[in-house]
Amino acid sequence: MPLFGTDGVRGLANGPLTADLALSLAQATAVVLGQGRTAEARRAAGKRLTAVVARDPRVSGEFLSAAVEAGLASSGVDVYDAGVLPTPAAAFLIADMDADFGVMVSASHNPAPDNGIKIFARGGVKLPDIVEQRIESAMSGPKLLPTGAEVGRIRRFADAEDRYVVHLLGSLPHRLDGLHVVLDCAHGAASGVSPETFRDAGARVTVIGADPDGLNINDGVGSTHLDVLAKAVVAHGADVGIAHDGDADRCLAIDADGNVVDGDQIMAILALSMKERGRLADDTLVTTVMSNLGLHRAMDQHGIRVETTAVGDRYVLERMTEGGFSLGGEQSGHVIMSRYATTGDGLLTGLHLAAEMTRTGKTLAELASVMTVYPQVLINVRGVDRSRVGDEIVQDAVARHTAELGMSGRVLLRPSGTEEMVRVMVEAGSEDDARRHAEALADVVRERLAL
């Protein structure tokens, strides 16, 4: 099984993800990303390569980030240790510092025992599959082992958080004065920086889930447990709730009545705002195949074209970069505003969503009403051969159910990228219809593709 998944290397800390693996991965990264004209020019000028390293607050991040930094420094790379910061902050700082690459140690929305290693190239962009494959291959090859004055240095990046906050505030079209925001920081990487930024932007802020102890990240709070935030928004009479995940690259929202506003609805709101202000490049939104049919219909009604990619914000970003597009993201809350970020940024998204509320004077519920959310049922069919999802009988069943749904719904079969599983997703005009079609298709998948 490949080492890299859809978002870096992830697993149980001290299970498959050990300090030895982290060190070896960092050394291989130095080998592969230390190639190219820019790196050679730096060396020719007598300069060492540089990298930014950050982590979320889970306890295993302490030893894993230390191993990453040791691997880089032992390979002759100077390291800026940014400490605990959101993933999008690390990506921004890589570009802002003109570093050669960077590493984020985080397992995002996963529970505390897990961890992960995400690698970013120059400019703070995620690596394409082919580069990840080269790094994995280089782990079994020769390492860079400079000696004496040629080894790298590790320095504390003292103003890392301040740089990121200034960047976020500078992106806002106006202040958030008069808006009451409840922030759920998932006991994660945004626990310090998100409340600070929203307060500096002028909002009245109530904070939950901002007491990380290394073990409570994502535990009953954050973007995967929105009921907690919904109750807090209603209890405090707030205007909006913003939920981050552990590394704060996601943003989901809660309106004043306690209703969830997901990533698709957030993208719809931002797309319309950006189009109105002439900021939506080519009047195009980029999203994944999992986005709700309602998003497609709402955008079509407002003259906005939707392009779809495979699941994963890096695939969204690749298409945005290719087409020069300015907005994209996922239903899960990874929203990319390419004018300001190279990855999903939960703080940036939340700030701009709040700014649209203050700009228009509308409630979040009013803004979100531009899109009708179609009932969506997802069934994960496990223990099947995902490589045979193109089976003729399976595809005939997909075609039959698609025809039955007509313009009122859609069907998507998607093989898992990491395990023997096929995801069956159906959208329809009613929850009952969506479930009926999804369960019937799941039965066909089980029967035809069983291992």
TAJOGI-V634713 format. One record per run of one state. SS is the DSSP state (h for helix, s for strand, l for the rest). FROM is the first residue (numbers start at 1). LEN is the number of residues. If there is no record, write none. Layout:
BEGIN
SS_FROM_LEN / SS_FROM_LEN
END
This chain:
BEGIN
l_1_4 / s_5_1 / l_6_2 / s_8_6 / l_14_3 / s_17_1 / l_18_1 / h_19_15 / l_34_3 / h_37_8 / l_45_4 / s_49_7 / l_56_4 / h_60_14 / l_74_3 / s_77_8 / l_85_2 / h_87_10 / l_97_4 / s_101_5 / l_106_8 / s_114_8 / l_122_3 / s_125_2 / l_127_2 / h_129_10 / l_139_9 / h_148_3 / l_151_3 / s_154_3 / l_157_3 / h_160_12 / l_172_8 / s_180_5 / l_185_8 / h_193_8 / l_201_3 / s_204_5 / l_209_17 / h_226_11 / l_237_3 / s_240_4 / l_244_8 / s_252_3 / l_255_5 / s_260_2 / l_262_1 / h_263_14 / l_277_4 / h_281_3 / s_284_5 / l_289_4 / h_293_9 / l_302_3 / s_305_5 / l_310_3 / h_313_11 / l_324_3 / s_327_3 / l_330_5 / s_335_3 / l_338_8 / h_346_15 / l_361_3 / h_364_5 / l_369_6 / s_375_8 / l_383_1 / s_384_1 / l_385_1 / h_386_3 / l_389_3 / h_392_17 / l_409_1 / s_410_6 / l_416_5 / s_421_8 / l_429_2 / h_431_19 / s_450_1 / l_451_1
END
